[in-house]
Amino acid sequence: MGDGKEMINILYEDNHLLGVEKPCNIPVQEDDSKDEDLLSICKAYIKEKYQKPGNVYLGLVHRLDRPVGGCMIFARTSKAASRLSEQMRKNEIKKTYYAIVEGMLDETSGTLIDYLVKDHKTNTVSTTDEAHGKKSILHYEVLETRNHLSLLKIQLETGRSHQIRVQLSSRKHPIVNDQRYNPNAKKGQIALHCIQLQFEHPTKKEEVILTSKAPNEWPWTEFEVI
């Protein structure tokens, strides 16, 4: 797995899938920064472990924002990629996150619905009207509140770019240390983590659950339930 070998925690592996824990601040695939990316690291891991000649196939079926860590699944065959992508299109892959936001929400649970549009020049997302944006839905539950911070458990129904970050920020509850959407952000890691992916195995047709613990650092350490 090259330089990234020690950084990557394997969560699931068979002939069809590779599930990993994405470290924070690593891009999922190569971008303009040319920094080491998760897809390349995982391809190098498979090539080395299985002594594969030539190029290694690894299908990317979903993403996490660069600063965000947690569960990710890659497809090791084109058939698996196709079937996982279909599950993704049908919102059948259950994606669960923890987020720590500023302030206390009015409701202890609820559903947020917005229409989001992305400015590709600035790589920022904003809310807009139904005619110009993509419908974006998430469900949240407040698990604990302390020191003017709230720990949310979030289930994404849609997987738009920067969705959780923008939907919460637009309601004046930005995520702690979100350098892009929180004007009060301090220097530090964004408090957003994908703690679980739940989906049907593309060939075995059995349920697969990947889990990843939130980081053991502030602000996560403020909360007893983690």
N, C-alpha and C positions, 0 to 999 in steps of 0.2 A: 504493500500500500504506500510505498515511498515515504516521503517526509511526514505524511499525514497518518501513517499507520498507528502510531500511539494515540492519536487523537480520536480515532473512530471506534465507537462501541457498536459491535454487531448485535442486533436485536433478534434477527430471524434470517435463516439462510437455507435454501434448498435449490433444486435444479431450475426453479421457475422464478424465485423471488430473492431479493436481498433487502432486508430491513435494517436500517442503521439509525443511530442517534446523531443527528446533525449538530456539530458544534456551532456555537454562536460565532458570528462574524466571518463565516466562510460562505462564499457564494455557492448556490446549488450547481450552476454550470458557469463556464468561462464567460466573463464579462470584460468590459473595457479596462478594468483594473489589471487584468492578466494575473491576478492572485490565484493561488492554488484553489481549485474548486472541488466540491464534493463528488461530482460525477466522475471526474478524472481520477480522484483518489480511489474511488470504489472500483473503477475499471482496472486500475493498476493492482489492486488487492486480488481481484478475480484472476487476472492474468498470471500473477505470481503464485497464488495458491493452487490453481488447477493447471499450471504450466500451459496456458493457452497460446498458440501461435497467432500471429497477426492481430488484427483489431478485435477487441472484446465488445460484444453487444451488451448494452445496458440501457433499458428504456426508461425515460423520465416521464412519469405520469402525473406528478403534482410538484408543488414547490413550497418552500418556506422563504420568507424575506431574509435577506442576508444577515441582519443582526439577530434573528430569531433562531433558537435551538429547539431540538426535540425530535419526534418520530418522523422518519421518512421511509417510504418503500420504493424500490426500483424493481423493474421487470427484467429478468435475465433471458427471456425469449420474446419474440414478436407476438406470439399467441397470448402470453401473459400480459404484455403491454396493451394489446387490443382489448382484452377482457377487463383489465383494471381501468382503462380509460373509459370504457362503457359504464362501469360502476360509478366512476367519477362524474360522468355526464348526467347520470340518473340520481345523483346525490345519495348513492348507496354506501359510500365509504364514510364512516362516522369519524369525524375529526374533532377531538376535544382538546381545549387549551386551558391553561391558567393564565390570568392576566391580573396585574395589580394596578389599580387606577387611583387617581387623586379624587378625594371627596367621597361622599356617601350617596348612593343612588336612591331615588324616591321609592322604587319598588325592589323587593328582594329577589324577584325573578321576572323575566319578561322576554319579549321578542323584539328585536330591532330590525326595521325594514327601511332601506334607503336605496337610492339610485346613484351609482358611483360612476365617475368618468376619470380616466387617467390622462395626464399630460405627459406624453412620452419624452418631450424635450427636457422637462425638469424631473421626471420620474416621481411625480406627486399625484395623489388621488384626491378628489373632492366630491362632495355631494352635489347633485343636480336634480333636474326634473325627470319624470318618467320617459319623456320623448328623447332625451339625450344621454341617459345613463343606463347601466346594467343593474337589474334588480339584485339586491344584496340582502341576505337574511342571516341573522344569527340569533341564537337563544342563549340567555345567560342566567346564572344563579349566583347570588351573593353568598359566599361561604363564610366570610368573616370580615369584620371591620375593626380597625384600630389605628390610632394616631392619624386620623383623617385619611387613611388609605383603605381601600376595599379590595379584597381578593375575590375575583370572579372565576367561575367555571363556565366556559363558553363552548357551545357546540355550533359549528359552522354548517349552515344548510347550503350556502353557496361559497365558492372559493375564489373570490375576487382579490386582485392585487391590493395589498395594504388594507384589506377590508375591516378587520377587527380594529386596527389602529385608527382608521378614519371614522368609523361609526361611533366609537367611544369618544374620540376627541371632539366630534361635532356636537356632542351632548355635554360638553364641558367636564368630561371625566377622562382626560387623556391618560395614556399608560405611562407609568413612572419610567423615566429615563428614555422616552421615545424622542430621539434627537430630531426627528422630522416633523412630528405632529404635536409635540408638547412644548409650548413656549417656556415652561418652567424647568425643562429637563436639565438635570445635572450631568456631569461626566460620569458615565457608568453604563452598564448593560441594560438594554430594554427588558422590562419585566413582563415578557410574553413568552410562553413556552408551550409547545405541542406535547401534551402529556400522554395522549393515546390516539392510535389509529385502529379502527375496527372494520374489517371487510371480509368478503368471501374469497377464499383461495381460488385463483383462476382455473385450476384443474382439479383439485381435490374436492372442491365445493364445500369445504368446511370453514368454520369461522376462524379467523386469525386476529389476534389482538396484540399490538405492540404497545409497550409502555415506556415512558421516560420520566424520571424524577426532575422536578424543578431544581435549579441550582441552589447550593447550600451557601448562599450569600445574601446580603441586604439587597432589596427589601423583602426577599422571600422568607428570611429568618424572623421577620416580624410576626409571622402567622403560625399558630400552633397546629392548624389542621394539615399543614404540608408535611 
